[in-house]
């Protein structure tokens, strides 16, 4: 059983290292981003308003990510998925970040959660 865990860990580490190697340039300054977040089993993309991209959300601040998860589960309990989110964070340069079933265009390192709620008419327009 420990052999399988080591294999899974090695595979996950390779994915992370490949993602780092595929992204060139430096990260942006912290900014506010709004878009549509979809909570999935394996992949949970954030699709920013006004861009045809999918972003992977990453831990920039542990408390912010915990707050984000709490808000996401609250919105999910109301039967809403996908949902609208406004987040503050640092955006990586464009690259190809592998997920389980999709490839992300960037990583958003989340430092603050400003809003997570059901989608309303006029969001992202």
C-alpha positions in Angstrom: 0.0 0.0 0.0 2.9 2.4 0.8 4.2 1.8 -2.7 1.0 3.1 -4.2 1.1 6.2 -2.0 4.7 6.9 -3.1 3.7 6.5 -6.7 0.7 8.8 -6.3 2.9 11.4 -4.5 5.5 11.2 -7.2 2.9 11.6 -10.0 1.4 14.7 -8.2 4.8 16.2 -7.7 5.6 15.7 -11.4 2.4 17.6 -12.3 3.3 20.5 -10.0 6.8 20.7 -11.3 5.7 20.5 -15.0 3.1 23.3 -14.3 5.9 25.5 -12.9 8.1 24.8 -15.8 5.4 25.6 -18.4 4.7 29.0 -16.9 7.1 31.7 -17.8 7.4 35.3 -16.6 6.6 36.7 -13.3 3.3 37.0 -11.4 1.1 40.1 -11.4 0.6 42.5 -8.6 -2.3 41.6 -6.3 -5.6 42.7 -7.9 -9.4 42.0 -7.7 -10.8 39.5 -10.1 -14.5 38.5 -10.7 -15.8 35.5 -12.5 -17.7 32.3 -12.4 -16.5 29.5 -10.2 -17.6 25.9 -10.7 -17.1 23.4 -7.9 -16.3 20.0 -9.4 -15.2 16.6 -8.2 -11.7 16.7 -9.8 -11.5 20.1 -11.4 -12.9 23.4 -10.1 -12.2 26.2 -12.6 -12.6 29.9 -12.1 -13.6 31.6 -15.4 -12.8 35.3 -15.1 -15.3 37.8 -16.5 -14.3 39.2 -19.9 -11.6 36.5 -20.7 -11.8 33.1 -22.4 -9.6 31.4 -19.8 -9.9 29.0 -16.9 -7.8 29.6 -13.8 -6.8 27.3 -11.0 -7.3 28.8 -7.6 -4.3 28.3 -5.3 -3.6 29.1 -1.6 -2.2 32.5 -1.2 -3.5 33.0 2.3 -4.8 30.0 4.3 -7.5 32.0 6.1 -8.8 33.3 2.7 -9.0 29.9 1.2 -10.8 28.6 4.3 -13.3 31.5 4.0 -13.7 30.7 0.3 -14.5 27.0 1.0 -17.0 28.0 3.6 -18.8 30.4 1.3 -18.7 27.9 -1.6 -20.3 25.2 0.5 -22.9 27.6 1.7 -23.8 28.5 -1.9 -23.8 24.8 -2.9 -26.2 24.0 -0.1 -28.6 26.5 -1.7 -28.3 24.5 -4.9 -26.2 26.9 -6.9 -23.3 25.7 -9.0 -21.6 27.4 -10.8 -21.5 30.6 -8.7 -20.2 34.2 -8.9 -17.0 35.0 -7.1 -15.0 38.2 -6.5 -11.5 37.5 -5.3 -8.3 39.4 -4.5 -5.0 37.7 -5.5 -1.9 37.4 -7.5 -2.3 36.1 -11.1 0.4 33.9 -12.7 1.5 34.5 -16.3 -0.3 32.6 -19.0 0.8 29.0 -19.2 -0.6 25.4 -19.3 -1.3 24.2 -15.8 -2.5 20.6 -15.9 -5.6 19.6 -13.9 -7.2 16.2 -13.7 -9.5 16.6 -16.7 -8.8 20.1 -18.0 -5.8 22.4 -18.5 -5.9 25.7 -16.7 -4.5 28.9 -18.4 -3.3 30.5 -15.2 -3.2 30.2 -11.4 -4.8 32.8 -9.2 -3.2 32.8 -5.7 -6.1 33.9 -3.6 -5.3 36.3 -0.7 -8.8 37.6 0.1 -12.4 36.6 -0.7 -14.6 39.6 -1.4 -17.8 37.8 -2.5 -19.1 34.4 -3.3 -22.9 34.0 -4.1 -25.4 32.6 -6.6 -25.1 34.0 -10.1 -27.4 37.0 -10.7 -28.5 38.6 -14.0 -25.8 41.1 -15.1 -22.9 39.2 -13.6 -19.9 39.3 -15.9 -21.5 41.6 -18.4 
